[in-house]
Amino acid sequence: MLETERGPRQHLDGPFRCRKSCHPGSTATILLSFEAPEGAAPVQMQFEPGDLTNPNGDILPANRISVIPPQIQLEPGEATDVAVAVTIPDLSKPGEYHGRIACTGTDQTSVVVIFEVAGAQT
């Protein structure tokens, strides 16, 4: 996946969408796979989440988002999974929330993620 992301800051293919609707008070996760190209130098990346917003301007703040692990180092040909987990605040409004996970290190890029928040469960 990273082999097509050389040069200045670029975005990975996406956006990546959580497969399940999230409910206030729950945690939702997107699993991303990263692979370093064969025959290249090792790849190091650190992940920094940003706020997620919906079209109405409602925000899921970055401090509710965890990237696990927060950094990776891949040898050529090596692959690993990275989880983007969002804990939905109890008072979150329903809607589709979009945001970016900044990726810094060997490559400068970002990953677009989408989480859909459903109404509160009763």
LUMTIMI-13892 format. One record per residue: residue number from 1; x, y, z of N, C-alpha, C in turn. Coordinates in steps of 0.2 Angstrom, whole numbers, always signed. Layout:
<figus>
   seq    n.xx    n.yy    n.zz   ca.xx   ca.yy   ca.zz    c.xx    c.yy    c.zz
   NUM       X       Y       Z       X       Y       Z       X       Y       Z
...
</figus>
This chain:
<figus>
   seq    n.xx    n.yy    n.zz   ca.xx   ca.yy   ca.zz    c.xx    c.yy    c.zz
     1      +4      -6      +0      +0      +0      +0      +4      +6      +0
     2     +10      +6      +4     +14     +12      +4     +18     +13      -2
     3     +19      +8      -6     +24      +9     -12     +21     +14     -17
     4     +14     +16     -17     +12     +21     -22     +11     +28     -19
     5     +14     +28     -13     +13     +35      -9     +20     +38      -8
     6     +24     +38     -13     +31     +42     -13     +30     +49     -15
     7     +35     +53     -13     +35     +60     -14     +32     +64      -9
     8     +29     +70     -11     +26     +75      -6     +20     +72      -3
     9     +17     +75      +2     +12     +73      +6      +6     +71      +1
    10      +4     +65      +2      -2     +62      -2      -7     +58      +2
    11     -12     +57      +0     -17     +53      +3     -18     +46      +1
    12     -19     +41      +5     -19     +34      +4     -26     +34      +0
    13     -27     +28      -3     -34     +27      -6     -39     +26      +0
    14     -45     +28      -1     -50     +28      +4     -55     +33      +1
    15     -60     +35      +5     -59     +34     +13     -61     +27     +15
    16     -59     +26     +21     -60     +20     +25     -66     +21     +29
    17     -71     +16     +29     -77     +17     +32     -78     +11     +37
    18     -80     +13     +43     -81      +8     +48     -88      +4     +46
    19     -87      -2     +46     -92      -7     +43     -99      -7     +48
    20     -99      -5     +54    -104      -5     +58    -106      +2     +60
    21    -113      +4     +61    -115     +10     +64    -112     +10     +71
    22    -111     +16     +74    -108     +17     +81    -114     +20     +84
    23    -114     +19     +91    -119     +22     +95    -116     +26    +101
    24    -119     +31    +103    -116     +35    +108    -114     +30    +114
    25    -108     +31    +117    -106     +27    +123    -102     +21    +121
    26    -102     +19    +114     -99     +13    +112     -92     +15    +109
    27     -88     +10    +107     -82     +11    +103     -82      +7     +97
    28     -80     +11     +91     -80      +7     +85     -73      +7     +82
    29     -71      +3     +78     -64      +2     +75     -64      +0     +68
    30     -59      +4     +65     -57      +2     +58     -50      -1     +58
    31     -49      -7     +55     -43     -10     +54     -40      -8     +48
    32     -34      -5     +48     -30      -4     +41     -24      -8     +41
    33     -22     -10     +35     -16     -14     +34     -11     -10     +30
    34      -5     -10     +32      +1      -6     +29      +6     -12     +27
    35      +9     -10     +21     +14     -15     +19     +20     -11     +16
    36     +26     -12     +18     +32      -9     +15     +34     -13      +9
    37     +36      -9      +3     +37     -12      -3     +44     -16      -2
    38     +44     -22      -6     +50     -26      -7     +56     -22      -9
    39     +62     -23      -7     +68     -20     -10     +69     -13      -8
    40     +65     -10      -4     +65      -3      -2     +68      -3      +5
    41     +69      +3      +7     +72      +5     +14     +66      +3     +19
    42     +68      +2     +25     +62      +1     +30     +58      +7     +31
    43     +52      +6     +33     +47     +12     +33     +45     +13     +40
    44     +45     +19     +43     +43     +21     +49     +37     +26     +49
    45     +32     +25     +53     +26     +29     +53     +24     +30     +60
    46     +22     +37     +61     +18     +39     +67     +11     +41     +65
    47      +6     +40     +69      +0     +41     +67      -3     +46     +72
    48      -6     +52     +70      -9     +57     +74     -16     +58     +72
    49     -21     +56     +76     -28     +58     +73     -30     +65     +74
    50     -35     +67     +69     -38     +73     +70     -45     +73     +72
    51     -48     +78     +73     -56     +78     +74     -59     +75     +68
    52     -65     +72     +70     -70     +70     +65     -76     +74     +65
    53     -78     +77     +59     -84     +81     +59     -89     +78     +54
    54     -95     +80     +56    -101     +79     +51    -103     +85     +47
    55    -107     +84     +42    -109     +90     +38    -113     +95     +42
    56    -115     +94     +48    -119     +99     +52    -114    +103     +56
    57    -107    +101     +56    -102    +104     +60    -101    +101     +67
    58    -105     +96     +69    -104     +92     +75     -97     +89     +75
    59     -94     +88     +80     -87     +85     +81     -86     +80     +86
    60     -82     +75     +83     -80     +69     +88     -72     +71     +89
    61     -70     +74     +95     -64     +76     +96     -58     +71     +95
    62     -52     +73     +93     -47     +69     +92     -45     +65     +98
    63     -46     +68    +104     -44     +65    +110     -49     +59    +112
    64     -54     +57    +107     -58     +51    +108     -56     +46    +103
    65     -50     +47     +99     -48     +43     +94     -41     +40     +96
    66     -41     +33     +96     -34     +30     +97     -32     +26     +91
    67     -25     +27     +90     -22     +23     +84     -18     +18     +88
    68     -19     +11     +86     -15      +6     +90     -12      +2     +85
    69      -6      +1     +84      -1      +5     +88      +0     +12     +86
    70      +2     +17     +90      +3     +24     +87      +9     +25     +83
    71     +13     +20     +82     +19     +20     +77     +21     +13     +75
    72     +23     +13     +69     +25      +6     +66     +32      +7     +63
    73     +36      +2     +62     +42      +1     +58     +41      -5     +55
    74     +42      -5     +48     +41     -11     +44     +47     -12     +40
    75     +50     -18     +40     +55     -20     +35     +53     -21     +28
    76     +57     -21     +23     +54     -22     +16     +50     -28     +16
    77     +44     -28     +13     +40     -34     +12     +36     -36     +18
    78     +37     -32     +23     +33     -34     +30     +27     -30     +30
    79     +22     -33     +33     +15     -29     +33     +13     -30     +40
    80      +8     -25     +42      +5     -25     +49      -1     -22     +49
    81      -6     -23     +54     -12     -20     +54     -12     -14     +60
    82     -15      -9     +58     -16      -3     +63     -24      -2     +64
    83     -26      -2     +70     -33      -1     +72     -34      +7     +74
    84     -39     +10     +71     -41     +16     +72     -48     +15     +76
    85     -48     +17     +83     -53     +16     +87     -56     +23     +89
    86     -63     +23     +89     -66     +29     +91     -71     +28     +97
    87     -70     +31    +102     -75     +30    +108     -80     +36    +107
    88     -87     +34    +105     -92     +39    +104     -94     +42    +110
    89     -94     +49    +111     -96     +52    +117    -104     +51    +118
    90    -106     +51    +124    -113     +49    +125    -118     +54    +122
    91    -116     +60    +121    -121     +65    +119    -120     +67    +111
    92    -116     +62    +108    -115     +64    +101    -121     +64     +96
    93    -122     +68     +92    -127     +68     +87    -126     +63     +82
    94    -132     +60     +79    -131     +55     +74    -128     +59     +67
    95    -125     +55     +63    -123     +57     +57    -116     +54     +55
    96    -114     +55     +49    -108     +53     +46    -102     +57     +48
    97     -97     +55     +52     -91     +59     +54     -85     +57     +50
    98     -82     +62     +47     -76     +61     +42     -70     +65     +46
    99     -64     +62     +45     -58     +65     +47     -52     +62     +44
   100     -46     +64     +46     -40     +62     +44     -35     +59     +50
   101     -32     +54     +48     -26     +52     +53     -20     +54     +49
   102     -16     +58     +52     -10     +60     +49      -5     +55     +50
   103      -1     +54     +45      +4     +48     +45     +11     +52     +43
   104     +16     +52     +48     +22     +55     +47     +28     +50     +48
   105     +33     +52     +46     +39     +47     +47     +42     +47     +40
   106     +44     +41     +38     +47     +39     +31     +43     +43     +25
   107     +36     +42     +26     +32     +45     +21     +27     +50     +25
   108     +25     +55     +21     +21     +60     +24     +14     +59     +20
   109      +9     +57     +23      +2     +56     +20      -3     +56     +25
   110      -9     +55     +24     -15     +54     +28     -20     +49     +26
   111     -24     +47     +31     -29     +42     +29     -35     +45     +31
   112     -40     +45     +26     -47     +47     +28     -51     +42     +31
   113     -54     +43     +36     -59     +38     +39     -66     +41     +40
   114     -71     +37     +40     -78     +38     +41     -81     +34     +46
   115     -84     +37     +51     -88     +33     +56     -95     +36     +56
   116    -100     +31     +56    -107     +34     +56    -110     +32     +63
   117    -112     +38     +66    -115     +38     +72    -123     +37     +72
   118    -126     +32     +74    -133     +31     +74    -136     +34     +81
   119    -142     +35     +81    -145     +38     +87    -144     +34     +93
   120    -145     +36     +99    -144     +33    +105    -148     +27    +105
   121    -146     +21    +108    -149     +15    +109    -154     +16    +115
   122    -160     +13    +115    -165     +13    +120    -165      +6    +123
</figus>
